[in-house]
């Protein structure tokens, strides 16, 4: 179960979000003025060089995606994940192995992809929102209060939607697995009855 290409895309997406959060964290700690020379260099650099730099950073972003996904899964969402597993002790992997249904495997894998992306995005969006607010306040205080409000509302909405999507997809996955086991047991019972029924 699991698709290499999907996993690559997942980690790149999560890693890119987390990379943005790290950049904002660095700006928050060191200040905007500290990065002015870097900003000036990037502005004066041609597009081909910027594209080459971006490509060279992809392995780093991919690694960040793996690290942050594991951290969010094992630490941030640990309690909530345990609660959802308690509601459905049987796993999708068990169902796939029992039924050997490739179509069902693809559907469950797609749901798991959405679960992993939205779970980590929820954490990353919260960090990006927090760091952005701190940077804006330290730089301008309440001079641009409308911008602070907009960042708060937009960041809060994205964080909420990511969490809501994670919870929705997790429940959908649990229900699909439960239904799959029920159908499997029903078919297995029917086959047993057919074999034991005298001609």
C-alpha positions in Angstrom: 0.0 0.0 0.0 1.2 3.5 -0.7 2.5 5.1 -3.8 6.0 6.4 -4.1 5.0 9.4 -6.3 2.2 10.4 -3.9 4.6 10.2 -0.9 7.1 12.4 -2.8 4.4 15.0 -3.5 3.2 14.8 0.1 6.6 15.5 1.6 7.4 18.3 -0.8 4.1 20.0 0.0 4.5 19.6 3.8 8.2 20.5 3.5 7.5 23.7 1.5 4.9 24.9 4.1 7.3 24.2 6.9 10.2 25.9 5.1 8.0 29.1 4.8 7.4 28.8 8.6 11.2 28.4 9.3 11.9 31.5 7.1 9.3 33.5 9.0 10.7 32.3 12.3 14.2 33.4 11.3 12.9 36.8 10.3 11.0 37.0 13.5 14.0 36.3 15.7 16.7 38.2 13.7 14.6 41.0 12.4 13.7 42.2 8.9 16.8 44.5 8.6 19.1 41.5 9.0 17.8 39.9 5.8 17.7 43.1 3.7 21.0 42.2 1.9 19.5 38.8 1.0 16.3 40.3 -0.2 18.3 42.7 -2.3 20.3 39.8 -3.8 17.2 37.8 -4.7 15.5 40.9 -6.3 18.6 41.4 -8.5 18.9 37.7 -9.5 17.6 36.6 -12.8 14.8 34.0 -13.0 16.9 31.2 -14.3 19.3 31.4 -11.3 16.3 31.5 -8.9 14.8 28.5 -10.6 18.1 26.6 -10.3 18.4 27.5 -6.6 14.8 26.3 -6.1 15.6 23.0 -7.7 18.7 22.6 -5.6 16.6 23.1 -2.5 14.1 20.4 -3.3 16.0 17.6 -1.5 16.2 19.8 1.6 12.5 20.7 1.4 11.7 17.0 0.9 13.7 16.1 4.0 11.9 18.8 6.0 8.6 17.3 4.8 9.5 13.9 6.2 10.7 15.4 9.5 7.7 17.6 10.1 5.2 14.9 9.1 6.7 12.5 11.6 6.8 15.1 14.3 3.2 16.2 13.8 2.0 12.6 13.6 3.9 11.3 16.6 3.8 14.4 18.9 1.2 17.0 17.9 -1.6 14.7 16.8 -0.6 11.7 19.0 -3.6 11.9 21.4 -6.1 12.6 18.7 -4.7 9.8 16.5 -5.0 7.4 19.4 -8.6 8.4 19.9 -9.5 7.7 16.3 -7.7 4.4 16.4 -9.6 3.4 19.5 -12.8 4.0 17.5 -11.6 1.6 14.8 -9.0 -0.9 15.8 -8.7 -2.6 12.5 -6.5 -0.9 9.9 -6.7 -0.3 6.2 -3.6 -2.4 5.7 -5.3 -5.4 7.2 -8.3 -4.9 5.0 -6.1 -4.6 1.8 -4.2 -7.8 2.7 -7.4 -9.7 3.3 -9.4 -8.6 0.3 -6.6 -8.1 -2.2 -8.8 -5.4 -3.8 -6.6 -3.0 -5.8 -9.4 -0.5 -6.4 -10.1 -0.3 -2.7 -6.4 0.0 -2.0 -6.2 3.0 -4.3 -9.2 4.7 -2.7 -7.8 4.2 0.8 -4.4 5.3 -0.2 -5.9 8.5 -1.7 -7.7 9.2 1.6 -4.5 8.5 3.6 -2.7 11.0 1.4 -5.2 13.7 2.2 -5.1 12.8 5.9 -1.3 13.3 6.0 -1.2 16.5 4.0 -4.0 18.2 6.0 -2.7 17.0 9.3 0.7 18.6 8.8 -0.8 21.6 7.0 -2.9 22.4 10.1 0.3 22.7 12.2 2.2 24.6 9.5 -0.6 27.1 8.9 -0.8 27.8 12.6 3.0 28.5 12.7 2.9 30.7 9.6 0.0 32.7 11.0 1.7 33.1 14.4 5.1 34.1 13.0 3.5 36.5 10.5 1.6 38.3 13.2 4.7 38.7 15.4 6.7 40.1 12.5 4.0 42.5 11.5 3.6 43.7 15.1 7.3 44.1 15.7 7.8 46.0 12.5 4.8 48.2 12.3 3.1 47.7 15.8 -0.6 48.6 15.2 0.0 51.0 12.3 -1.6 48.4 9.9 -4.2 47.0 12.1 -6.3 45.9 9.2 -3.4 43.7 7.9 -3.1 42.1 11.4 -6.8 41.4 11.4 -6.6 40.0 7.9 -3.7 37.7 8.7 -5.4 36.5 11.8 -8.7 35.7 10.0 -7.1 34.1 7.0 -4.5 32.1 9.0 -7.1 31.0 11.5 -9.5 30.0 8.7 -6.8 28.0 6.8 -5.7 26.3 10.1 -9.3 25.4 10.9 -10.1 24.1 7.4 -7.0 21.9 7.5 -8.0 20.4 10.8 -11.6 20.0 9.8 -10.4 18.3 6.6 -8.1 16.0 8.5 -10.9 15.0 10.9 -13.4 14.5 8.1 -11.0 12.3 6.0 -10.0 10.3 9.1 -13.6 9.5 9.9 -14.2 8.7 6.2 -11.3 6.3 6.2 -12.4 4.6 9.4 -15.9 4.2 8.0 -14.7 2.8 4.7 -12.4 0.3 6.6 -15.3 -0.7 8.9 -17.7 -1.2 6.0 -15.0 -3.1 4.1 -14.5 -5.6 6.9 -18.3 -6.0 7.3 -18.7 -6.7 3.6 -15.7 -9.1 3.7 -17.1 -11.0 6.6 -20.5 -11.2 5.0 -19.1 -12.7 1.8 -16.9 -15.1 3.7 -19.9 -16.3 5.7 -21.9 -16.7 2.6 -19.2 -18.8 1.0 -18.9 -21.0 4.0 -22.6 -21.6 3.9 -22.5 -22.6 0.3 -19.7 -25.1 0.9 -21.4 -26.7 3.9 -24.9 -26.9 2.3 -25.6 -30.5 1.1 -26.4 -31.0 -2.6 
